[in-house]
Amino acid sequence: MQYLTDVGSAYNAIKFLYNDPELRANLGKQGREHVLKLFGYEDFRQKWIELIKTTEKKKSIEFKELKLGEEKGEIDEGKKGLPSP
C-alpha cells in the first residue's frame, strides 16, 4: 500500500487514475464489493443470527446446569439462581 505524503505524490496519483478509466472502474468495483462484503445487509443479518443462536445455546446450557444444581441441592437458598462456589 502506498501512502501519500506530499502534494506532488497526491497530484501524480490522481493524474494516474484520471488517465486510466479502466483502472478507475476496476478499483471502484472492487471497493464496492469489499464494502458490501464487510457491511452488506445479508452479511450483517447472518452475523446477528449466529450471535443469537450462540447466545440461546449458552443460555440453554446455563439453565440446564442451574436446574441440575438445584436438583442436587448444590445451590444455596440465599443465592437462588447462582451456582455455589
PyRosetta script that sets phi, psi and omega in degrees:
from pyrosetta import init, pose_from_sequence

init()
pose = pose_from_sequence("MQYLTDVGSAYNAIKFLYNDPELRANLGKQGREHVLKLFGYEDFRQKWIELIKTTEKKKSIEFKELKLGEEKGEIDEGKKGLPSP")
pose.set_psi(1, 136.0)
pose.set_omega(1, -179.7)
pose.set_phi(2, -102.5)
pose.set_psi(2, 131.4)
pose.set_omega(2, 177.1)
pose.set_phi(3, -101.7)
pose.set_psi(3, 134.6)
pose.set_omega(3, 177.9)
pose.set_phi(4, -80.7)
pose.set_psi(4, 125.7)
pose.set_omega(4, -175.6)
pose.set_phi(5, -115.5)
pose.set_psi(5, -13.7)
pose.set_omega(5, -179.4)
pose.set_phi(6, -150.2)
pose.set_psi(6, 170.6)
pose.set_omega(6, -177.2)
pose.set_phi(7, -62.6)
pose.set_psi(7, -40.0)
pose.set_omega(7, 179.9)
pose.set_phi(8, -61.8)
pose.set_psi(8, -41.7)
pose.set_omega(8, 178.1)
pose.set_phi(9, -65.7)
pose.set_psi(9, -42.1)
pose.set_omega(9, 178.1)
pose.set_phi(10, -62.2)
pose.set_psi(10, -45.2)
pose.set_omega(10, 178.9)
pose.set_phi(11, -59.0)
pose.set_psi(11, -46.0)
pose.set_omega(11, -178.7)
pose.set_phi(12, -64.7)
pose.set_psi(12, -38.5)
pose.set_omega(12, 179.2)
pose.set_phi(13, -66.8)
pose.set_psi(13, -43.5)
pose.set_omega(13, 179.7)
pose.set_phi(14, -65.9)
pose.set_psi(14, -42.9)
pose.set_omega(14, 178.9)
pose.set_phi(15, -61.8)
pose.set_psi(15, -42.4)
pose.set_omega(15, 178.9)
pose.set_phi(16, -58.9)
pose.set_psi(16, -48.0)
pose.set_omega(16, 178.9)
pose.set_phi(17, -67.7)
pose.set_psi(17, -36.5)
pose.set_omega(17, 179.0)
pose.set_phi(18, -60.4)
pose.set_psi(18, -38.5)
pose.set_omega(18, -177.0)
pose.set_phi(19, -84.8)
pose.set_psi(19, -0.8)
pose.set_omega(19, -178.4)
pose.set_phi(20, -131.9)
pose.set_psi(20, 80.4)
pose.set_omega(20, -177.2)
pose.set_phi(21, -61.3)
pose.set_psi(21, -31.5)
pose.set_omega(21, 179.6)
pose.set_phi(22, -66.6)
pose.set_psi(22, -42.8)
pose.set_omega(22, 177.5)
pose.set_phi(23, -64.0)
pose.set_psi(23, -43.0)
pose.set_omega(23, 178.0)
pose.set_phi(24, -58.0)
pose.set_psi(24, -46.2)
pose.set_omega(24, -179.1)
pose.set_phi(25, -63.3)
pose.set_psi(25, -43.1)
pose.set_omega(25, -179.6)
pose.set_phi(26, -64.9)
pose.set_psi(26, -44.7)
pose.set_omega(26, 178.2)
pose.set_phi(27, -63.5)
pose.set_psi(27, -40.4)
pose.set_omega(27, 178.0)
pose.set_phi(28, -62.9)
pose.set_psi(28, -44.3)
pose.set_omega(28, 179.0)
pose.set_phi(29, -62.1)
pose.set_psi(29, -47.2)
pose.set_omega(29, 180.0)
pose.set_phi(30, -63.4)
pose.set_psi(30, -39.4)
pose.set_omega(30, 178.3)
pose.set_phi(31, -62.8)
pose.set_psi(31, -44.2)
pose.set_omega(31, 179.2)
pose.set_phi(32, -62.8)
pose.set_psi(32, -45.2)
pose.set_omega(32, 178.9)
pose.set_phi(33, -60.5)
pose.set_psi(33, -41.5)
pose.set_omega(33, 179.8)
pose.set_phi(34, -62.3)
pose.set_psi(34, -46.8)
pose.set_omega(34, -179.5)
pose.set_phi(35, -65.0)
pose.set_psi(35, -43.5)
pose.set_omega(35, 179.2)
pose.set_phi(36, -63.7)
pose.set_psi(36, -37.1)
pose.set_omega(36, 179.3)
pose.set_phi(37, -65.3)
pose.set_psi(37, -42.8)
pose.set_omega(37, -177.7)
pose.set_phi(38, -79.2)
pose.set_psi(38, -35.5)
pose.set_omega(38, -170.5)
pose.set_phi(39, -126.8)
pose.set_psi(39, 11.3)
pose.set_omega(39, -179.1)
pose.set_phi(40, -68.4)
pose.set_psi(40, 157.2)
pose.set_omega(40, -176.7)
pose.set_phi(41, -59.8)
pose.set_psi(41, -46.8)
pose.set_omega(41, -175.0)
pose.set_phi(42, -63.4)
pose.set_psi(42, -41.8)
pose.set_omega(42, 178.4)
pose.set_phi(43, -65.1)
pose.set_psi(43, -44.1)
pose.set_omega(43, 178.0)
pose.set_phi(44, -59.6)
pose.set_psi(44, -45.0)
pose.set_omega(44, 179.9)
pose.set_phi(45, -61.0)
pose.set_psi(45, -45.5)
pose.set_omega(45, -178.4)
pose.set_phi(46, -63.8)
pose.set_psi(46, -40.4)
pose.set_omega(46, 178.7)
pose.set_phi(47, -63.5)
pose.set_psi(47, -39.0)
pose.set_omega(47, 178.1)
pose.set_phi(48, -66.4)
pose.set_psi(48, -41.0)
pose.set_omega(48, 178.4)
pose.set_phi(49, -61.0)
pose.set_psi(49, -44.3)
pose.set_omega(49, 178.8)
pose.set_phi(50, -62.9)
pose.set_psi(50, -40.9)
pose.set_omega(50, 178.8)
pose.set_phi(51, -63.0)
pose.set_psi(51, -44.0)
pose.set_omega(51, 179.8)
pose.set_phi(52, -64.4)
pose.set_psi(52, -44.4)
pose.set_omega(52, 179.2)
pose.set_phi(53, -62.2)
pose.set_psi(53, -43.2)
pose.set_omega(53, 178.9)
pose.set_phi(54, -62.0)
pose.set_psi(54, -42.9)
pose.set_omega(54, 179.8)
pose.set_phi(55, -65.6)
pose.set_psi(55, -42.2)
pose.set_omega(55, 178.8)
pose.set_phi(56, -61.6)
pose.set_psi(56, -43.2)
pose.set_omega(56, 179.5)
pose.set_phi(57, -63.1)
pose.set_psi(57, -43.6)
pose.set_omega(57, -179.2)
pose.set_phi(58, -63.5)
pose.set_psi(58, -45.0)
pose.set_omega(58, 179.7)
pose.set_phi(59, -64.1)
pose.set_psi(59, -38.7)
pose.set_omega(59, 178.8)
pose.set_phi(60, -62.8)
pose.set_psi(60, -43.7)
pose.set_omega(60, 178.9)
pose.set_phi(61, -64.4)
pose.set_psi(61, -44.9)
pose.set_omega(61, 179.4)
pose.set_phi(62, -62.1)
pose.set_psi(62, -39.8)
pose.set_omega(62, 179.8)
pose.set_phi(63, -64.9)
pose.set_psi(63, -43.2)
pose.set_omega(63, 179.3)
pose.set_phi(64, -63.2)
pose.set_psi(64, -41.8)
pose.set_omega(64, 178.1)
pose.set_phi(65, -64.5)
pose.set_psi(65, -38.4)
pose.set_omega(65, 178.8)
pose.set_phi(66, -64.6)
pose.set_psi(66, -45.6)
pose.set_omega(66, 179.2)
pose.set_phi(67, -62.2)
pose.set_psi(67, -41.4)
pose.set_omega(67, 178.5)
pose.set_phi(68, -64.2)
pose.set_psi(68, -40.2)
pose.set_omega(68, 178.7)
pose.set_phi(69, -63.2)
pose.set_psi(69, -38.9)
pose.set_omega(69, 178.3)
pose.set_phi(70, -67.0)
pose.set_psi(70, -41.7)
pose.set_omega(70, -179.5)
pose.set_phi(71, -64.3)
pose.set_psi(71, -34.9)
pose.set_omega(71, -179.4)
pose.set_phi(72, -86.2)
pose.set_psi(72, -3.9)
pose.set_omega(72, -179.3)
pose.set_phi(73, 74.4)
pose.set_psi(73, 23.6)
pose.set_omega(73, -178.0)
pose.set_phi(74, -86.6)
pose.set_psi(74, -3.4)
pose.set_omega(74, -177.6)
pose.set_phi(75, -109.7)
pose.set_psi(75, 125.8)
pose.set_omega(75, 178.0)
pose.set_phi(76, -67.1)
pose.set_psi(76, 141.7)
pose.set_omega(76, 178.7)
pose.set_phi(77, -60.8)
pose.set_psi(77, -34.8)
pose.set_omega(77, -179.6)
pose.set_phi(78, -71.0)
pose.set_psi(78, -18.6)
pose.set_omega(78, -179.9)
pose.set_phi(79, -117.9)
pose.set_psi(79, 38.4)
pose.set_omega(79, -177.7)
pose.set_phi(80, -50.7)
pose.set_psi(80, 129.0)
pose.set_omega(80, 178.5)
pose.set_phi(81, 95.0)
pose.set_psi(81, -11.9)
pose.set_omega(81, 178.8)
pose.set_phi(82, -114.9)
pose.set_psi(82, 133.8)
pose.set_omega(82, 178.3)
pose.set_phi(83, -64.6)
pose.set_psi(83, 146.2)
pose.set_omega(83, 178.5)
pose.set_phi(84, -77.2)
pose.set_psi(84, 149.5)
pose.set_omega(84, -177.8)
pose.set_phi(85, -66.9)
pose.dump_pdb("model.pdb")
